[in-house]
Amino acid sequence: MRVHTTGLRERTPLLDVRRAASMLPYPRVAIVVPKFGQTAVARNRIKRRLRELVRRELLPGLAAADVVVRAVPSSYRATFVELEAAMRSVAARLTGQATAAP
């Protein structure tokens, strides 16, 4: 709840990400995938994809922080490559790196 109310918000067409400072010495990430009227199979596919992308793209450069990654309805129609591009964009903004042009 604290991350939702006080966290910095980063948005892409596929993801809504909030970050707040943490008193712990390591980052924590939560992934939220609402149903949006989709099947359990589709929801679990998005969760698996986001878990992998957080592990590969976000965690390596993230300092001690609490992060909530929330899928938006358009993420159900996105391919893995599109989700990867969105996660890279968010990771670059959260870690303070310049976003590279595609």
C-alpha positions, -999 to 999 in steps of 0.1 A, spaced: 0 0 0 29 24 8 44 19 -26 10 27 -43 5 60 -23 40 74 -21 59 57 -49 72 73 -81 51 62 -111 65 51 -144 40 43 -172 43 27 -205 14 15 -228 18 -20 -214 30 -15 -178 23 7 -147 53 7 -124 56 23 -90 88 25 -69 94 36 -33 125 37 -12 131 7 10 148 4 44 160 -31 33 194 -34 17 180 -52 -14 152 -46 -39 118 -62 -37 95 -65 -67 58 -74 -68 40 -83 -100 2 -76 -103 -18 -90 -132 -55 -82 -129 -80 -104 -146 -95 -78 -169 -120 -105 -181 -93 -128 -194 -88 -165 -189 -65 -179 -162 -42 -192 -189 -37 -158 -204 -32 -142 -170 -6 -168 -160 13 -163 -193 16 -126 -186 28 -133 -150 54 -157 -162 66 -133 -189 68 -104 -164 87 -125 -138 113 -134 -164 116 -98 -176 119 -84 -141 147 -110 -134 166 -102 -166 160 -64 -172 150 -48 -139 167 -65 -110 204 -63 -121 205 -25 -120 180 -18 -93 191 -4 -60 174 -10 -27 137 -2 -34 102 -16 -33 87 -19 -68 52 -29 -80 49 -38 -116 12 -38 -128 0 -51 -161 -26 -30 -179 -53 -44 -202 -32 -39 -234 -4 -62 -220 -27 -92 -228 -24 -85 -265 14 -78 -264 41 -101 -276 71 -110 -254 93 -87 -274 69 -58 -268 68 -65 -231 106 -67 -231 109 -33 -247 85 -18 -222 104 -33 -193 137 -21 -207 122 14 -209 110 13 -173 143 -2 -161 163 26 -177 142 52 -161 142 35 -126 180 30 -126 187 64 -140 202 54 -173 195 72 -205 170 54 -227 186 43 -259 168 49 -292 156 18 -309 
